[in-house]
Structures are given as C-alpha cells and as structure tokens.
C-alpha cells in the first residue's frame, strides 16, 4: 500500500484499527456503544522517528492525533512523543 502522506520530523502516519463490533458473548454493539480503539498500524514515519517502524501497531494518547482523509482513506498523524507503546 502506497501512502501519499510524507510525515515530517518526528511525526508518524498510521491507520486506526477497527472497533470491536461484537462482545465476547456474541452480542452486537451499535456504533454509539463502540469504543474507538487507541491502537493504530504505522504506515509511514518521519526521518527523525527512532522507536517505531512501518508495520508496527502503536497505542497513542487519545486526543493527540490529527485525523486526515486522503483519497477516501482515513489516517492519523501522531508525534512520536505521543506514542505510549507498541503492540507485539
């Protein structure tokens, strides 16, 4: 997948992972009850990003990401300092 966004400096471009639509017991959740996950997959990194690489899944601060839409695809732009952890 080719991303048309080139992040600068210490910025990370990621795509948010899908919210859970079903509970563990099999009940379907309406959109209003779904919690937006704070986990995203990294698709591009700036030249000064050290601790994250493309393909990693990251957990980021809730209100720190900037949401953008490019050619119908939604992306998040996050500063590296706002990344809390990577998911294995």
C-alpha positions in Angstrom: 0.0 0.0 0.0 1.4 3.3 -1.0 0.7 6.2 1.3 0.5 9.7 -0.3 1.4 11.4 3.0 5.1 12.0 3.9 5.4 12.9 7.6 8.0 15.4 8.7 10.5 15.3 11.5 9.1 13.1 14.4 5.6 12.5 13.0 4.0 9.1 12.4 1.2 8.4 9.9 -1.0 5.5 11.0 -4.4 3.9 10.2 -6.7 3.3 13.2 -7.7 -0.3 13.7 -11.4 -1.2 13.6 -13.5 -1.0 16.7 -15.0 -4.2 18.2 -18.5 -4.8 16.8 -19.3 -7.8 19.0 -18.9 -8.6 22.7 -17.1 -11.7 23.9 -20.5 -13.3 24.5 -21.6 -12.6 20.9 -23.8 -9.5 21.3 -23.5 -6.9 18.5 -22.7 -3.4 19.6 -24.3 -0.4 18.0 -22.0 2.4 16.7 -22.8 4.6 19.6 -21.7 2.0 22.1 -18.4 1.1 20.4 -15.3 2.5 22.0 -12.8 3.9 19.5 -9.6 2.0 19.9 -6.4 3.9 20.5 -4.4 1.4 18.6 -3.2 2.1 15.0 -1.0 0.5 12.4 2.0 2.6 11.3 2.1 3.2 7.5 4.8 5.9 7.3 7.3 7.6 9.6 9.3 10.9 9.6 13.1 10.9 9.3 13.6 11.6 13.0 11.4 8.8 14.4 13.6 6.3 16.3 11.5 3.9 18.3 8.8 2.9 15.8 8.9 1.4 12.3 6.4 0.9 9.5 4.2 -2.0 10.2 4.2 -1.6 14.0 1.0 -1.3 15.9 1.0 1.6 18.3 -1.0 2.8 21.3 -1.3 6.6 21.3 -2.7 9.3 23.5 -6.4 9.8 23.0 -6.5 13.5 22.0 -3.1 13.8 20.4 -3.7 12.5 16.9 -4.7 14.6 13.9 -7.2 12.9 11.7 -7.0 13.4 7.9 -8.6 11.9 4.9 -6.7 11.4 1.7 -8.3 9.8 -1.4 -11.0 8.3 0.7 -8.6 6.7 3.3 -8.5 7.9 6.9 -5.1 8.5 8.5 -3.8 9.7 11.9 -0.8 11.9 12.3 0.8 11.5 15.7 4.0 12.9 17.2 6.4 10.2 18.3 6.3 11.6 21.9 2.5 10.9 22.0 3.1 7.2 21.3 2.7 5.3 24.6 3.7 1.8 23.5 3.9 -0.7 20.6 1.8 -3.9 20.5 3.5 -7.2 19.8 
